[in-house]
Amino acid sequence: MPIIRKILTVHSPIGPSVVDELLTSIEGALHRVGATRVWIDPQSTHDLTVMAELPDRTELPPGAELLDADVPDPRALDEESLRDSDAALA
């Protein structure tokens, strides 16, 4: 049985084009790591809460695994990595 998880909350105000790009990127990343469904919580008010249905690790077939290695843990990012990514975006 899949697990429903709250993934993140996007705080407003940010422009609609930023929201669209951000949510499209997040949705793609979640699908790449095994999400079967991604949606905005309809109970969200001003902030948007992204939800996802992810497979239960205990129900994966033998040898199968989620691609967690492809999604960096944001807590593991240091200031230098953040500066490098900001420079790449500029």
C-alpha positions in Angstrom: 0.0 0.0 0.0 1.4 3.4 -1.0 2.3 6.0 1.7 0.9 9.5 1.4 3.4 12.1 2.5 3.5 15.9 2.9 6.6 16.8 0.8 6.9 20.6 1.2 5.0 23.8 1.7 5.6 26.7 -0.7 5.1 30.0 1.1 3.5 32.9 -0.7 3.8 35.5 -2.0 5.8 34.5 -5.1 4.9 35.1 -8.7 2.7 32.7 -10.7 5.5 31.9 -13.1 7.9 31.0 -10.3 5.2 28.8 -8.7 4.6 27.1 -12.0 8.2 26.3 -12.6 8.8 25.2 -9.0 5.9 22.9 -8.8 6.5 21.4 -12.2 10.1 20.6 -11.2 9.1 19.2 -7.9 6.4 17.0 -9.6 9.0 15.7 -12.1 11.5 14.9 -9.3 8.9 13.1 -7.2 7.8 10.9 -10.2 11.4 10.1 -11.0 11.9 8.7 -7.5 8.8 6.6 -7.6 5.8 8.8 -6.7 2.6 7.5 -8.2 0.6 10.6 -7.5 1.5 14.3 -6.7 -1.0 17.0 -5.8 -1.6 20.2 -3.9 -3.4 19.6 -0.6 -6.9 21.2 -1.2 -7.0 22.3 2.5 -4.0 24.5 1.8 -4.9 28.2 2.2 -2.4 30.9 1.2 0.6 28.5 1.2 0.6 25.5 -1.1 1.3 22.1 0.5 2.7 19.6 -2.0 1.6 16.0 -1.2 2.8 12.7 -2.9 1.9 9.1 -2.9 5.1 7.1 -2.6 5.6 3.3 -2.6 6.0 1.6 0.8 9.7 0.3 0.8 8.6 -2.9 2.5 6.4 -3.7 -0.5 9.0 -3.2 -3.2 10.0 -6.4 -5.1 13.3 -7.9 -4.2 16.2 -6.0 -5.8 14.0 -2.9 -6.4 14.8 0.3 -4.7 13.6 3.9 -4.7 16.1 6.4 -6.2 16.8 8.3 -2.9 20.4 8.7 -3.9 19.2 11.0 -6.7 17.5 13.4 -4.3 19.9 15.3 -2.1 19.0 15.8 1.5 18.7 19.6 1.8 20.0 19.5 5.3 23.3 18.1 3.9 23.9 21.1 1.7 26.6 23.5 2.9 27.0 27.2 2.2 29.6 26.5 -0.5 27.2 24.2 -2.4 24.5 26.8 -2.2 26.8 29.5 -3.5 27.8 27.2 -6.4 24.2 26.5 -7.3 23.3 30.2 -7.1 26.2 31.1 -9.4 25.1 28.5 -11.9 21.6 30.0 -11.9 22.9 33.6 -12.5 
